Amino acid sequence: MPEAPSAAPDVVLVVDFGAQYAQLIARRVREARVYSEIVPSTMPVAEMLAKNPKAIILSGGPSSVYEEGAPTIDRALFEAGVPVFGMCYGFQLMATTLGGTVDNTGAREYGRTPLTVTRTGSTLFEGTPEHQSVWMSHGDACSAAPEGFTVTASTNVVPVAAFENDEKKLYGVQYHPEVMHSTHGQQILEHFLYRGAGLKPDWTTGNVIEEQIAAIRAQVGDKRAICGLSGGVDSAVAAALVQKAIGDQLTCVYVDHGLMRKGETEQVEKDFVAATGVKLKVVDAQERFLTALAGVSDPEEKRKIIGREFIRVFEQAQAEIIAEAPDDQPVEFLVQGTLYPDIVESGGGTGTANIKSHHNVGGLPEDLEFKLVEPLRQLFKDEVRMVGQDLGLPEEIVQRQPFPGPGLGIRIVGEVTKERLDLLREADAIARHELTAAGLDREIWQCPVVLLADVRSVGVQGDGRTYGHPIVLRPVSSEDAMTADWTRMPYEVLARISTRITNEVPDVNRVVLDCTSKPPGTIEWE
C-alpha cells in the first residue's frame, strides 16, 4: 500500500475483512483530517505494526465468525498497545478473540436500527443522544463483552451493540458508523480518533502538495517528464502538481480525438495552460479516429479502436518530445493520475512500474521504459479536487464530472460520425448548462447524455411530422461508481433540458430519462 507522507506520521490502518465499506471508512478518517491506509486482513499483524500505526480500525465483512475459513486476527494485535476500533464483523472478531460471546441465533438486523446508548458519557458516545439511528448489517449478535470491557449501547435485538475498554484503548460497535445513515457515525469515529487514540486532526491536502513537490523534485532531478492529459480532473491535477515541482521539465500531451464534449478541448488548451504555465503539445487526430471508427457500431470494438489509436498517437508524440529533448535532460518519467482507489482495487500498492490499461494516459503498453510519477496515489477523488483547488486550477476542470476515456464514442449507440458527434455535443452542452444553472453539479455524480443513433421516433414539430433521434438523460448519484442510483432531479429542470434540446438541436424530437440503478444497469450505456 502507499506509504504515509513523511510529514504526517499519525497513520491509521483500516484492516479490510471484505467489507463493501472499507474505502468509505478510510475516507471518513481522512475527512477527520487523519491520514489512513487500507490493508488486507491477510497481512500478518507484525507487518501491520511495522507500519507504526497510531490506531487500527477493523472493518465489517460478509462472513460470520463461526464460518469455516472466516477471516481471523491475531490476539497480539490487541496486546500491542495500539488503539483499536472494531466495526460490525471487526467488532464481533474483537469480542470472540478476547473471550466475549457472539451468538449465532439468527437474530438479524439490517438497515436503519434504533440504538440505545447506555453510557452516554463514554469515550465514544459522549455528547451524542441516548437514542439514535444506526445502520446495521449482521446475523450474529454479541451477548457478552470480554472481561474488562464496559457495554455502552444495545438494541432491541442485540444486548451488546457497543463496548469500550479505556485502559487498553479498545473499542467496538456492532453497526456501521462510516455510512451516512448512522446519524452520529462521524462523531463516534472522531471520538475514537481524537479521544480514544489521542490523534490530532492535522493531515490536510496542503500537506500533500508540499510533500509531493519535494518528493517529485527528489525523484525526477534534472531529467524530463511527460504526461498524457485526458481533460479529466485526475490527469490535470497530477500534471499541475508535477509542473509546480519541476517547471518546464514537464511536457504534457493532449490528444484531440474529436470525441470530447463541447468546450473541453478549449479548456485544456487555454484555461489549463493559463492556470499552470505547463508546456502543452496538442495533437489533432480527429480525422484519424473518425476514419478508424467508420462503420463500427459494436461498443467493445469501438473501445478497442479508440484505445489502440490513442496509444499510437501518444507514442508518436512521445517520440517527438524525446527527439527534441537536450542530451543532458533525457525523458525518463511518465506522470499518471493514479488514485488511491486504483491501488486498492487492483490489489497492488507495491509501487511497481507496470503501466496498466485503466490508467488515464490511455492504456499505454507495459513495455514502455518509463519510471512512473504518481503524485496522487495517496488520495481519493474528493481529495484530488481539493488539491486542484489549492493549485489554482479552474473550477470547470476541478469539478468536472467523471467522463469515460473513449469519450462520446460510447455515448452514441451506433456508428460514430462527425454529424452525430456534433449533435450529441450540443445536447450534452444544454444539459450541463441547465444542471449548473440549477445548482445540481455537486449533487449529481455524473449525467451521461446518450444519443440513440440507430433509433428514430415519430414527432410533431412546426405542425409537421418529424422522424428524429431520441436523447437519453442518465443522471446518477454515487460515492464511488461501484453502485449508483438515478438522481431524482426537479421536474422543472428536466422540462427545461427537454424543451431546449428538442427546440435547439436539429434531428432530435424526443428526450427520455433513464431511471435505472446500478445494478442492474451500468452508468454508461456502452
CORLINPE-V930020 format. One record per residue. N is the residue number from 0. RES is the residue in one small letter. PSI is psi in whole degrees, 0 to 359 (* if undefined). Layout:
N;RES;PSI
N;RES;PSI
//
This chain:
0;m;163
1;p;141
2;e;150
3;a;148
4;p;146
5;s;330
6;a;358
7;a;77
8;p;343
9;d;97
10;v;131
11;v;126
12;l;132
13;v;111
14;v;119
15;d;115
16;f;29
17;g;19
18;a;144
19;q;347
20;y;10
21;a;315
22;q;325
23;l;322
24;i;312
25;a;320
26;r;318
27;r;324
28;v;316
29;r;320
30;e;335
31;a;8
32;r;40
33;v;134
34;y;140
35;s;154
36;e;150
37;i;133
38;v;150
39;p;153
40;s;344
41;t;350
42;m;129
43;p;144
44;v;325
45;a;322
46;e;321
47;m;312
48;l;333
49;a;340
50;k;357
51;n;51
52;p;146
53;k;345
54;a;159
55;i;136
56;i;130
57;l;120
58;s;174
59;g;186
60;g;165
61;p;350
62;s;163
63;s;144
64;v;346
65;y;353
66;e;142
67;e;129
68;g;7
69;a;148
70;p;143
71;t;177
72;i;141
73;d;132
74;r;335
75;a;334
76;l;321
77;f;353
78;e;7
79;a;354
80;g;5
81;v;131
82;p;136
83;v;139
84;f;116
85;g;136
86;m;130
87;c;248
88;y;321
89;g;325
90;f;313
91;q;323
92;l;319
93;m;317
94;a;309
95;t;322
96;t;326
97;l;10
98;g;6
99;g;183
100;t;127
101;v;123
102;d;138
103;n;73
104;t;349
105;g;5
106;a;93
107;r;152
108;e;124
109;y;137
110;g;200
111;r;130
112;t;135
113;p;132
114;l;136
115;t;120
116;v;120
117;t;346
118;r;83
119;t;343
120;g;15
121;s;171
122;t;315
123;l;322
124;f;358
125;e;133
126;g;0
127;t;157
128;p;159
129;e;325
130;h;124
131;q;159
132;s;131
133;v;167
134;w;114
135;m;153
136;s;79
137;h;159
138;g;323
139;d;164
140;a;140
141;c;122
142;s;343
143;a;129
144;a;155
145;p;161
146;e;135
147;g;354
148;f;147
149;t;128
150;v;129
151;t;352
152;a;157
153;s;169
154;t;180
155;n;337
156;v;324
157;v;116
158;p;331
159;v;92
160;a;353
161;a;146
162;f;162
163;e;146
164;n;92
165;d;328
166;e;317
167;k;359
168;k;46
169;l;130
170;y;155
171;g;150
172;v;146
173;q;340
174;y;188
175;h;94
176;p;345
177;e;342
178;v;151
179;m;341
180;h;343
181;s;107
182;t;329
183;h;25
184;g;315
185;q;324
186;q;318
187;i;315
188;l;317
189;e;326
190;h;320
191;f;313
192;l;313
193;y;316
194;r;314
195;g;314
196;a;349
197;g;27
198;l;157
199;k;142
200;p;76
201;d;13
202;w;122
203;t;167
204;t;338
205;g;321
206;n;319
207;v;315
208;i;311
209;e;313
210;e;317
211;q;324
212;i;315
213;a;319
214;a;320
215;i;316
216;r;320
217;a;324
218;q;313
219;v;325
220;g;231
221;d;13
222;k;180
223;r;159
224;a;154
225;i;157
226;c;133
227;g;114
228;l;130
229;s;347
230;g;349
231;g;167
232;v;324
233;d;308
234;s;326
235;a;315
236;v;319
237;a;315
238;a;318
239;a;322
240;l;316
241;v;320
242;q;322
243;k;330
244;a;318
245;i;3
246;g;229
247;d;8
248;q;347
249;l;134
250;t;129
251;c;146
252;v;126
253;y;118
254;v;111
255;d;96
256;h;3
257;g;9
258;l;12
259;m;166
260;r;168
261;k;128
262;g;351
263;e;325
264;t;319
265;e;326
266;q;315
267;v;314
268;e;324
269;k;298
270;d;315
271;f;316
272;v;318
273;a;323
274;a;332
275;t;335
276;g;15
277;v;151
278;k;123
279;l;130
280;k;114
281;v;128
282;v;115
283;d;104
284;a;26
285;q;313
286;e;322
287;r;315
288;f;317
289;l;321
290;t;317
291;a;330
292;l;354
293;a;129
294;g;2
295;v;126
296;s;335
297;d;125
298;p;320
299;e;321
300;e;321
301;k;315
302;r;315
303;k;320
304;i;314
305;i;316
306;g;318
307;r;313
308;e;324
309;f;315
310;i;314
311;r;318
312;v;317
313;f;317
314;e;322
315;q;316
316;a;320
317;q;318
318;a;322
319;e;319
320;i;318
321;i;318
322;a;328
323;e;348
324;a;142
325;p;153
326;d;329
327;d;1
328;q;68
329;p;155
330;v;104
331;e;347
332;f;145
333;l;125
334;v;132
335;q;147
336;g;43
337;t;131
338;l;168
339;y;319
340;p;327
341;d;318
342;i;313
343;v;312
344;e;334
345;s;354
346;g;16
347;g;229
348;g;9
349;t;356
350;g;18
351;t;153
352;a;16
353;n;133
354;i;119
355;k;151
356;s;340
357;h;353
358;h;157
359;n;8
360;v;10
361;g;12
362;g;56
363;l;150
364;p;150
365;e;345
366;d;6
367;l;131
368;e;74
369;f;152
370;k;136
371;l;140
372;v;114
373;e;78
374;p;351
375;l;9
376;r;350
377;q;351
378;l;151
379;f;168
380;k;316
381;d;327
382;e;325
383;v;318
384;r;321
385;m;320
386;v;316
387;g;318
388;q;316
389;d;331
390;l;356
391;g;20
392;l;151
393;p;145
394;e;324
395;e;332
396;i;315
397;v;320
398;q;15
399;r;133
400;q;152
401;p;139
402;f;132
403;p;147
404;g;318
405;p;359
406;g;214
407;l;351
408;g;331
409;i;10
410;r;6
411;i;112
412;v;99
413;g;192
414;e;144
415;v;121
416;t;164
417;k;318
418;e;317
419;r;323
420;l;315
421;d;319
422;l;311
423;l;322
424;r;317
425;e;316
426;a;317
427;d;318
428;a;321
429;i;313
430;a;315
431;r;320
432;h;315
433;e;325
434;l;319
435;t;316
436;a;329
437;a;359
438;g;30
439;l;3
440;d;321
441;r;336
442;e;328
443;i;127
444;w;311
445;q;160
446;c;81
447;p;136
448;v;121
449;v;136
450;l;120
451;l;82
452;a;331
453;d;11
454;v;138
455;r;150
456;s;153
457;v;139
458;g;176
459;v;117
460;q;128
461;g;38
462;d;16
463;g;159
464;r;135
465;t;161
466;y;81
467;g;181
468;h;147
469;p;146
470;i;134
471;v;130
472;l;131
473;r;66
474;p;128
475;v;153
476;s;137
477;s;164
478;e;329
479;d;3
480;a;357
481;m;321
482;t;158
483;a;156
484;d;151
485;w;141
486;t;129
487;r;84
488;m;149
489;p;139
490;y;324
491;e;329
492;v;315
493;l;320
494;a;318
495;r;317
496;i;313
497;s;314
498;t;315
499;r;317
500;i;314
501;t;335
502;n;325
503;e;342
504;v;113
505;p;146
506;d;16
507;v;124
508;n;11
509;r;136
510;v;128
511;v;157
512;l;129
513;d;111
514;c;50
515;t;136
516;s;173
517;k;118
518;p;166
519;p;336
520;g;162
521;t;168
522;i;310
523;e;154
524;w;332
525;e;*
//
